[in-house]
């Protein structure tokens, strides 16, 4: 079985000022937003400490063309923590 990269592995190489939204996939069509801000904020908060070992299910980028949106936002969906 191929292991999915973890949230921590995805965030470490990303620029700290990158906009970020992290969603936790909890079940069939059930998601919980667990972080909205920058990568730096996520790394400094308990978000990565608590969810850093969760496998990443999906990565997307939201690019809005409205003038008030300064940059793209990275959207990461994580699943349940991998069993050890």
Contact map, one row per residue, 1 for C-alpha under 8 A:
111000000000000000000000000000000000000000000000000000000000000000000000000000000000
111100000000000000000000000000000000000000000000000000000000000000000000000000000000
111110000000000000000000000000000000000000000000000000100000000000000000000000000000
011111000000000000000000000000000000000000000000000000111000000000000000000000000000
001111101100000000000000000000000000000000000000000000110000000000000000000000000000
000111111100000000000000000000000000000000000000000111110000000000000000000000000000
000011111110000000000000000000000000000000000001001111110000000000000000000001000000
000001111111000000000000000000000000000000000001000110000000000000000000000000000000
000011111111100000000000000000000000000000000000000100000000000000000000000000000000
000011111111110000000000000000000000000000000000000000000000000000000000000000000000
000000111111110000000000000000000000001000000000000000000000000000000000000000000000
000000011111110000000000000000000000000000000000000000000000000000000000000000000000
000000001111111000000000000000000000000000000000000000000000000000000000000000000000
000000000111111101000000000000000000001000000000000000000000000000000000000000000000
000000000000111111000000000000000000001000000000000000000000000000000000000000000000
000000000000011111000000000000000000011100000000000000000000000000000000000000000000
000000000000001111100000000000000000011100000000000000000000000000000000000000000000
000000000000011111110000000000000000011100000000000000000000000000000011110000000000
000000000000000011111000000000000001111000000000000000000000000000000011110000000000
000000000000000001111100000000000011111000000000000000000000000000000000111100000000
000000000000000000111110000000001111100000000000000000000000000000000000111100000000
000000000000000000011111000000001111000000000000000000000000000000000000001111000000
000000000000000000001111100000111110000000000000000000000000000000000000001111000000
000000000000000000000111110000111100000000000000000000000000000000000000000011110000
000000000000000000000011111011110000000000000000000000000000000000000000000011110000
000000000000000000000001111101110000000000000000000000000000000000000000000000110000
000000000000000000000000111111100000000000000000000000000000000000000000000000000000
000000000000000000000000011111000000000000000000000000000000000000000000000000000000
000000000000000000000000101111100000000000000000000000000000000000000000000000000000
000000000000000000000000111111110000000000000000000000000000000000000000000000000000
000000000000000000000011111011111000000000000000000000000000000000000000000000000000
000000000000000000000011110001111100000000000000000000000000000000000000000000000000
000000000000000000001111000000111111000000000000000000000000000000000000000000000000
000000000000000000001111000000011111000000000010000000000000000000000000000000000000
000000000000000000011110000000001111100001000010000000000000000000000000000000000000
000000000000000000111100000000001111110000000000000000000000000000000000000000000000
000000000000000000111000000000000011111011000000000000000000000000000000000000000000
000000000000000111110000000000000001111111000000000000000000000000000000000000000000
000000000010011111110000000000000000111111100000000000000000000000000000000000000000
000000000000000111000000000000000000011111110000000000000000000000000000000000000000
000000000000000000000000000000000000111111111000000000000000000000000000000000000000
000000000000000000000000000000000010111111111111000000000000000000000000000000000000
000000000000000000000000000000000000001111111111100000000000000000000000000000000000
000000000000000000000000000000000000000111111101000000000000000000000000000000000000
000000000000000000000000000000000000000011111111100000000000000000000000000000000000
000000000000000000000000000000000000000001111111110000000000000000000000000000000000
000000000000000000000000000000000110000001101111111100000000000000000000000000000000
000000110000000000000000000000000000000001111111111100000000000000000000000000000000
000000000000000000000000000000000000000000101111111100000000000000000000000000000000
000000000000000000000000000000000000000000000111111110000000000000000000000000000000
000000100000000000000000000000000000000000000011111111000000000000000000000000001000
000001111000000000000000000000000000000000000011111111000000000000000000000000000000
000001110000000000000000000000000000000000000000011111100000000000000000000000001100
000001100000000000000000000000000000000000000000001111110000000000000000000001111100
001111100000000000000000000000000000000000000000000011111000000000000000000001111100
000111100000000000000000000000000000000000000000000001111110000000000000000111100000
000100000000000000000000000000000000000000000000000000111110000000000000000111100000
000000000000000000000000000000000000000000000000000000011111000000000000000111000000
000000000000000000000000000000000000000000000000000000011111100000000000011110000000
000000000000000000000000000000000000000000000000000000000111110000000000011100000000
000000000000000000000000000000000000000000000000000000000011111000000001111000000000
000000000000000000000000000000000000000000000000000000000001111100000001111000000000
000000000000000000000000000000000000000000000000000000000000111110000011100000000000
000000000000000000000000000000000000000000000000000000000000011111001011000000000000
000000000000000000000000000000000000000000000000000000000000001111101000000000000000
000000000000000000000000000000000000000000000000000000000000000111111000000000000000
000000000000000000000000000000000000000000000000000000000000000011111100000000000000
000000000000000000000000000000000000000000000000000000000000000001111100000000000000
000000000000000000000000000000000000000000000000000000000000000111111111000000000000
000000000000000000000000000000000000000000000000000000000000000000111111000000000000
000000000000000001100000000000000000000000000000000000000000001100001111100000000000
000000000000000001100000000000000000000000000000000000000000111100001111110000000000
000000000000000001111000000000000000000000000000000000000000111000000011111000000000
000000000000000001111000000000000000000000000000000000000011110000000001111100000000
000000000000000000011110000000000000000000000000000000000011110000000000111110000000
000000000000000000011110000000000000000000000000000000011111000000000000011111000000
000000000000000000000111100000000000000000000000000000011110000000000000001111100000
000000100000000000000111100000000000000000000000000001111100000000000000000111110000
000000000000000000000001110000000000000000000000000001111000000000000000000011111000
000000000000000000000001110000000000000000000000000001100000000000000000000001111100
000000000000000000000000000000000000000000000000001011100000000000000000000000111110
000000000000000000000000000000000000000000000000000011100000000000000000000000011111
000000000000000000000000000000000000000000000000000000000000000000000000000000001111
000000000000000000000000000000000000000000000000000000000000000000000000000000000111
